[in-house]
Structures are given as structure tokens and as C-alpha cells.
Amino acid sequence: FHYTADVNLAFSSVSHICRDVNYGWILRNLHLNGASIFFVCLYFHIGRGIYFGSFKFYFTWMTGVVIFLLTMITAFLGYVLPWGQMSFWGATVITNLVSAVPYIGSEVVQWLWGGFSVDNPTLTRFFSFHFLLPFVILGSVIVHLIFLHESGSSNPLGVK
């Protein structure tokens, strides 16, 4: 692997991928823009579900919401990985939002950070979660499709 999940090396490792690895620049841009295109497709899918009343199929809809939230988390984790200024402050601000949860918020933030501030343990955890969450998303998509198969779709075209 060429990426290094270390606060001193992450930015330069991404730069290395873009400049020195054969076709690394295109791979990074495909990954980056592919995520944005995936979100556009998700938004169209959600809009279609709202328009045709698919939210009435509760379990299918709820698994879709879980997929959407997991995808947003995965995208946020990927946003942090290059470790530029926006990445650092994005990680700091967004993870600090969790501290607003009563009783357990500050402990959850410390667990996410792996300490008392955003640092190496944070980047390592985010890298691990960014790698593992797509497999959880895949499992959620399978459950989503099982619920869709059980309930049937909203069938907007009336085709049987």
C-alpha cells in the first residue's frame, strides 16, 4: 500500500500516490469523484422512494436509512484521510458534535480520537473504519434487498 495513516506522513503519502505511482492520480480522482457520483445516485434513489411512497415499507426504508448513514460516515472518514487543514479541522469539529450527547458524549469522543485530541490514533481508526464500513454497507444492502423482495416494490409502472 502507498497510503500511510500517520499525521506526519498522510498528506505526503497522498501526494506521492498522485505524483509518483503509475496512474495513481487517476485512481485517486476516480475514488474521490466516484463517491460523489454514488451520493448523487443515492439522492435520486431516495427521491424516487419518497415520490412513489416507498417509505410505507418500513423495514425496507429503515435499512435504506441505515445504508445512507453508513455511507455518509464512510465518506466523512475518507475526507479526513488526506490530513490537510480542512481534513484536520473537519475531523475536530464533526467528532466534537458527538460530545453534545448527554452522559456519554465526551467518552465517545475520546474513544473516537483515541486520546484527548485528534492525532495518530484518530487517523488510524478512521483509516480502519473507512476500509471496514463498506463491507458493513454491503451486508446492509443485502438485507435491504431481502426486505425489498419480501415486501415488493412500490411498482410505479404497474408492471407485474
C-alpha positions as CSV (number, residue, x, y, z in Angstrom):
1,F,0.0,0.0,0.0
2,H,1.1,3.6,-0.6
3,Y,-1.1,5.4,1.9
4,T,0.3,5.9,5.4
5,A,-2.1,6.7,8.2
6,D,0.3,8.9,10.2
7,V,-0.3,12.5,10.9
8,N,3.2,13.4,9.7
9,L,3.1,11.3,6.5
10,A,-0.5,11.1,5.4
11,F,-0.6,14.2,3.3
12,S,2.8,13.5,1.6
13,S,1.7,9.8,1.0
14,V,-1.4,11.1,-0.9
15,S,0.8,13.4,-2.8
16,H,3.2,10.5,-3.5
17,I,0.2,8.5,-4.9
18,C,-0.8,11.3,-7.2
19,R,2.7,12.2,-8.4
20,D,4.8,9.0,-8.3
21,V,2.6,6.0,-8.5
22,N,1.7,5.0,-12.1
23,Y,-1.9,6.2,-12.7
24,G,-2.2,7.0,-9.0
25,W,-3.7,10.4,-9.8
26,I,-6.5,8.8,-11.9
27,L,-7.2,6.2,-9.2
28,R,-7.5,8.9,-6.5
29,N,-9.7,11.0,-8.7
30,L,-11.9,8.0,-9.6
31,H,-12.2,7.2,-5.9
32,L,-13.0,10.8,-5.0
33,N,-15.4,11.5,-7.8
34,G,-16.9,8.1,-7.7
35,A,-18.0,8.7,-4.1
36,S,-19.7,11.9,-5.2
37,I,-21.5,10.2,-8.1
38,F,-22.5,7.4,-5.7
39,F,-24.2,10.1,-3.5
40,V,-25.9,11.6,-6.5
41,C,-27.3,8.1,-7.2
42,L,-28.4,7.7,-3.6
43,Y,-30.2,11.1,-3.6
44,F,-32.1,10.1,-6.8
45,H,-32.9,6.7,-5.2
46,I,-34.2,8.4,-2.0
47,G,-36.2,11.0,-4.0
48,R,-37.7,8.2,-6.1
49,G,-38.6,6.4,-2.9
50,I,-40.3,9.5,-1.4
51,Y,-42.1,10.3,-4.7
52,F,-43.5,6.8,-5.1
53,G,-44.3,6.3,-1.4
54,S,-41.8,3.5,-0.8
55,F,-41.4,4.8,2.8
56,K,-44.5,2.8,3.6
57,F,-42.4,-0.4,3.5
58,Y,-41.0,0.3,6.9
59,F,-38.1,-2.2,7.2
60,T,-37.0,-1.7,3.6
61,W,-37.0,2.1,4.2
62,M,-35.2,1.8,7.5
63,T,-32.4,-0.4,6.1
64,G,-32.1,2.2,3.4
65,V,-31.7,4.9,6.0
66,V,-29.0,2.8,7.7
67,I,-27.2,2.4,4.4
68,F,-27.4,6.1,3.8
69,L,-26.0,7.0,7.3
70,L,-23.2,4.4,7.0
71,T,-22.3,5.8,3.6
72,M,-22.1,9.3,5.0
73,I,-19.9,8.1,7.8
74,T,-17.6,6.3,5.3
75,A,-17.4,9.4,3.1
76,F,-16.5,11.6,6.1
77,L,-13.8,9.2,7.2
78,G,-12.4,9.2,3.7
79,Y,-12.5,13.0,3.7
80,V,-10.3,13.1,6.8
81,L,-7.6,10.6,5.5
82,P,-5.6,13.1,3.3
83,W,-4.9,15.0,6.5
84,G,-4.8,18.5,5.1
85,Q,-6.0,21.5,7.1
86,M,-9.7,21.0,6.1
87,S,-9.4,17.3,7.0
88,F,-8.0,18.0,10.4
89,W,-10.5,20.7,11.3
90,G,-13.3,18.7,9.8
91,A,-12.4,15.8,12.0
92,T,-12.1,18.0,15.0
93,V,-15.4,19.8,14.6
94,I,-17.6,16.9,13.4
95,T,-16.3,14.5,16.1
96,N,-16.8,17.2,18.7
97,L,-20.5,17.3,17.8
98,V,-20.8,13.8,19.5
99,S,-19.8,15.5,22.8
100,A,-23.3,17.0,22.9
101,V,-24.8,13.6,23.6
102,P,-25.7,13.6,27.3
103,Y,-23.7,11.5,29.8
104,I,-21.6,9.5,27.3
105,G,-20.7,12.1,24.6
106,S,-17.2,13.1,25.9
107,E,-16.2,9.5,26.4
108,V,-17.3,8.6,22.9
109,V,-15.3,11.5,21.5
110,Q,-12.2,10.3,23.4
111,W,-12.7,6.8,22.1
112,L,-13.1,8.2,18.5
113,W,-10.0,10.3,18.9
114,G,-8.0,7.6,20.7
115,G,-6.9,10.2,23.2
116,F,-7.6,13.8,24.2
117,S,-7.1,15.3,20.8
118,V,-7.2,14.4,17.1
119,D,-3.9,12.7,16.4
120,N,-2.3,9.5,15.1
121,P,-4.8,7.1,16.8
122,T,-7.6,9.1,15.3
123,L,-6.2,8.8,11.8
124,T,-5.5,5.1,12.2
125,R,-9.1,4.4,13.4
126,F,-10.6,6.4,10.6
127,F,-8.5,4.6,8.1
128,S,-9.6,1.2,9.5
129,F,-13.2,2.2,9.6
130,H,-13.0,3.7,6.1
131,F,-11.8,0.3,4.9
132,L,-14.2,-1.9,7.0
133,L,-17.5,0.1,6.7
134,P,-18.1,-0.7,3.0
135,F,-18.3,-4.4,4.0
136,V,-21.0,-3.4,6.6
137,I,-22.7,-1.4,3.9
138,L,-22.6,-4.4,1.5
139,G,-24.3,-6.5,4.2
140,S,-26.9,-3.8,4.8
141,V,-27.6,-3.7,1.0
142,I,-28.2,-7.4,1.0
143,V,-30.6,-7.1,4.0
144,H,-32.2,-4.1,2.2
145,L,-32.7,-6.3,-0.9
146,I,-34.1,-9.2,1.1
147,F,-36.7,-6.8,2.7
148,L,-37.5,-5.4,-0.8
149,H,-38.0,-9.0,-2.1
150,E,-40.3,-9.8,0.9
151,S,-42.4,-6.6,0.7
152,G,-42.3,-6.0,-3.1
153,S,-41.5,-2.6,-4.5
154,S,-43.9,0.3,-4.9
155,N,-44.0,-0.7,-8.6
156,P,-44.6,2.8,-10.1
157,L,-45.0,1.5,-13.7
158,G,-47.6,-1.1,-12.7
159,V,-45.7,-3.9,-14.4
160,K,-46.3,-7.3,-12.9
